[in-house]
Amino acid sequence: MSEYGNGIDGEFGSALELARVITLDLNELQPLGWVYWQIVENVDTPTDWGAIHATYSGPGEYAVRKQYWAYLHFTRHIRPGAVILEVGAPDLVAALNRGSGDLALVVTNREATERPLSFDLSAFPRLPQKAQGFRTTETENHAPMADIRVSGRALEVCLPPRSISTFVVRTGAPG
């Protein structure tokens, strides 16, 4: 088990840090689950850890924060029982979801510049022609991207500066 604390470099900086910690934990610790213990926090006494700030009394108002969208990249696309594949990249989680065979690639670019990246998919005998993509930046929240072409047994993308991106490749391979 690992514990997570946040509240650095503004709201989006905290989201990037959350993605970094989840990526590190999934790749290094190989946990069966990763739990965000303080997903909702009282807006009256914020610690900047909560992904959602809410009023605990009154009309029940709330605000979704960037940490929520960062967390969503992992929870929506890496399903329970997925196999975390060893990739040797500190900013990438590759998970093969059992049953569906969907490969989820969650990658964080914490740099202030764009970063080209190529994912080698040659280990999969069947590949689709396109992959789905989703991105969170300072101005986007898990926004769907245009389909990304799978070409030559690779997925080539350009990561925007300071972003969290997920690519889903429907391999059909058992997890």
C-alpha positions, 0 to 999 in steps of 0.5 A, a space after each residue: 500500500 502507498 499513501 498519496 498527498 497532494 497540493 502542489 503547483 496549483 490545481 493542474 500541477 496537482 493533477 499532474 502529480 496525481 497522475 505521476 504517483 498513480 503511474 509510479 505505484 501501478 508500475 512499481 508496486 503492482 497493486 491489486 487496486 489503487 484507492 483515492 481515499 479523499 475523493 470528496 473534500 469539504 469546501 469549508 476546510 480544503 486541504 487541496 487533496 480532494 478531486 471534488 470540493 463540496 459543501 457538506 451542509 446546505 444545498 449540496 453544491 460541489 466543484 469538480 477539480 482537475 485531480 478528478 479528470 486525472 484520476 478518470 484516465 486510470 479508473 475509466 480505462 484500466 479495469 479491475 483485473 487488468 494486467 499491468 505490462 512492463 514498459 520501462 517508461 516512468 510516465 506510462 502505464 500500459 494495461 491489458 484489460 482481461 476479457 475485452 483485450 483492450 490495451 489502455 496506455 495512460 501517459 503523462 507529459 509534465 514538460 512545458 513542450 510537446 513530446 512525440 511518442 511511438 508505442 510499439 504494438 508488435 506484441 499483438 497479433 491483431 490490431 485495429 486500424 485506429 485507436 481512441 484517445 482522451 486528453 486532459 490539459 489545463 483547458 480540457 477535461 478527459 476530452 475525446 480526440 480524433 481517432 488515431 491511426 495505427 500504422 506499421 504495428 505502432 501508434 504514433 502520437 504527439 503529447 501536448 505540453 503538461 497533459 495526461 493522455 489515454 490511448 485505447 487500442 482494441 487488440 482483442 487479445 486475452 488479458 
